[in-house]
Amino acid sequence: MSKIKQLLYRYPNEGWLFLFLATYGIAFSRLPEQIPLYFAQILKEDRLGSKYELLYLPGVVYGSLVIGRWILLKLSLKNENMETLIIRSLMLFAAAGYFLFVRIIISVW
């Protein structure tokens, strides 16, 4: 296994956090001060949020990865197949969160 693949397998949470923050850092200067982040289906109106509120999504994803990995790997009972399944499921969750994050940024850009 290559060194990069070993690092990503061993520290996947930090890789996703870096990707979120790098994307946010690149887009930060071009984002408007207020972004439509909240939509109420009942009220049919948007609520504006600060561009800093975009950082909630990476925080939630990172927290979920850390807690999920810690809890689920304890439950896997050192079964290698279960550990692989858990890690890949968490990576799928992180990828979905990242693409949602990028979609929000592109929609207001």
The 8 nearest C-alpha neighbors of each residue, nearest first, counted from 0:
[[1, 4, 5, 2, 3, 6, 8, 7],
 [0, 2, 4, 3, 5, 6, 7, 8],
 [1, 3, 5, 4, 6, 0, 7, 8],
 [4, 2, 6, 5, 1, 7, 0, 8],
 [3, 5, 7, 1, 6, 2, 8, 0],
 [6, 4, 2, 8, 3, 7, 9, 1],
 [5, 7, 9, 3, 8, 4, 10, 2],
 [8, 6, 11, 4, 10, 9, 5, 3],
 [9, 7, 5, 6, 11, 10, 4, 86],
 [8, 10, 6, 7, 5, 11, 4, 12],
 [11, 9, 7, 12, 6, 8, 13, 14],
 [12, 10, 7, 14, 13, 8, 9, 15],
 [13, 11, 15, 14, 10, 16, 64, 61],
 [12, 14, 16, 15, 11, 10, 17, 61],
 [15, 13, 17, 11, 12, 16, 18, 7],
 [16, 14, 18, 12, 17, 13, 19, 11],
 [15, 17, 13, 19, 18, 14, 20, 12],
 [16, 18, 20, 14, 15, 19, 21, 13],
 [17, 19, 15, 21, 16, 20, 22, 14],
 [20, 18, 16, 22, 17, 21, 23, 15],
 [19, 21, 23, 17, 22, 18, 24, 16],
 [20, 22, 24, 18, 23, 19, 17, 25],
 [23, 21, 25, 19, 20, 24, 18, 26],
 [22, 24, 20, 26, 21, 25, 27, 19],
 [25, 23, 21, 27, 22, 26, 20, 28],
 [24, 26, 22, 23, 27, 21, 28, 29],
 [25, 27, 23, 29, 24, 28, 30, 22],
 [28, 26, 24, 30, 29, 23, 25, 50],
 [27, 29, 30, 26, 25, 24, 31, 23],
 [28, 30, 27, 26, 31, 108, 25, 107],
 [31, 29, 27, 28, 108, 26, 32, 50],
 [30, 32, 33, 29, 34, 50, 107, 108],
 [33, 31, 50, 49, 30, 34, 48, 51],
 [34, 32, 49, 48, 31, 47, 50, 35],
 [33, 35, 48, 47, 36, 50, 49, 31],
 [36, 34, 47, 46, 37, 48, 45, 33],
 [37, 35, 48, 34, 47, 46, 38, 45],
 [38, 36, 46, 45, 35, 39, 47, 48],
 [37, 39, 45, 44, 46, 40, 36, 43],
 [38, 40, 42, 41, 43, 44, 45, 37],
 [39, 41, 43, 42, 38, 44, 45, 37],
 [42, 40, 39, 43, 44, 38, 45, 37],
 [41, 43, 39, 44, 40, 38, 45, 46],
 [44, 42, 40, 41, 39, 45, 38, 46],
 [45, 43, 42, 39, 38, 46, 40, 41],
 [46, 44, 38, 37, 35, 47, 39, 43],
 [45, 47, 37, 35, 38, 36, 48, 44],
 [46, 48, 35, 34, 33, 36, 45, 37],
 [47, 49, 34, 33, 36, 35, 52, 50],
 [48, 50, 33, 51, 52, 32, 34, 47],
 [49, 51, 52, 53, 32, 33, 34, 48],
 [50, 52, 49, 53, 54, 48, 55, 32],
 [53, 51, 54, 50, 49, 55, 48, 56],
 [52, 54, 51, 55, 50, 56, 49, 100],
 [53, 55, 52, 56, 57, 51, 58, 50],
 [56, 54, 58, 53, 52, 57, 59, 51],
 [55, 57, 59, 58, 54, 53, 60, 100],
 [58, 56, 60, 59, 54, 55, 61, 19],
 [59, 57, 55, 61, 56, 60, 62, 54],
 [58, 60, 62, 56, 57, 61, 63, 55],
 [59, 61, 57, 63, 62, 58, 64, 56],
 [60, 62, 64, 58, 63, 59, 57, 65],
 [63, 61, 59, 65, 64, 60, 58, 66],
 [64, 62, 60, 66, 61, 67, 65, 59],
 [65, 63, 61, 67, 62, 66, 68, 60],
 [64, 66, 62, 68, 63, 67, 69, 61],
 [67, 65, 69, 63, 68, 64, 70, 62],
 [68, 66, 64, 70, 69, 63, 65, 71],
 [67, 69, 65, 71, 66, 70, 72, 64],
 [68, 70, 66, 67, 72, 71, 65, 73],
 [71, 69, 73, 67, 72, 68, 66, 74],
 [70, 72, 74, 73, 68, 67, 69, 75],
 [71, 73, 75, 74, 69, 70, 68, 82],
 [72, 74, 70, 71, 75, 76, 69, 77],
 [75, 73, 71, 72, 76, 70, 77, 69],
 [74, 76, 72, 77, 73, 78, 81, 82],
 [77, 75, 74, 78, 73, 72, 81, 82],
 [78, 76, 75, 79, 82, 72, 73, 81],
 [77, 79, 81, 76, 80, 75, 82, 83],
 [78, 80, 82, 81, 77, 83, 75, 84],
 [81, 79, 83, 82, 78, 84, 85, 75],
 [80, 82, 84, 78, 83, 79, 75, 85],
 [83, 81, 79, 85, 84, 80, 86, 72],
 [82, 84, 80, 86, 81, 85, 87, 79],
 [85, 83, 81, 87, 82, 86, 88, 80],
 [86, 84, 82, 88, 83, 87, 81, 89],
 [85, 87, 89, 83, 88, 84, 82, 90],
 [86, 88, 90, 84, 89, 85, 83, 91],
 [89, 87, 91, 85, 90, 86, 84, 92],
 [88, 90, 92, 86, 91, 87, 85, 93],
 [89, 91, 93, 87, 92, 88, 94, 86],
 [90, 92, 94, 88, 89, 93, 87, 95],
 [93, 91, 89, 95, 90, 94, 96, 88],
 [94, 92, 90, 96, 91, 95, 97, 89],
 [93, 95, 97, 91, 96, 92, 90, 98],
 [96, 94, 92, 98, 97, 93, 99, 91],
 [97, 95, 93, 99, 94, 98, 100, 92],
 [96, 98, 100, 94, 99, 95, 93, 101],
 [97, 99, 101, 95, 100, 96, 102, 94],
 [100, 98, 102, 96, 97, 101, 95, 103],
 [99, 101, 97, 103, 98, 102, 96, 104],
 [102, 100, 98, 104, 103, 99, 105, 97],
 [101, 103, 99, 105, 100, 104, 98, 106],
 [104, 102, 106, 100, 101, 105, 99, 107],
 [105, 103, 101, 102, 106, 107, 108, 100],
 [104, 106, 108, 102, 107, 103, 101, 100],
 [105, 107, 103, 104, 108, 102, 101, 34],
 [108, 106, 105, 104, 103, 34, 30, 31],
 [107, 105, 106, 104, 30, 29, 31, 26]]
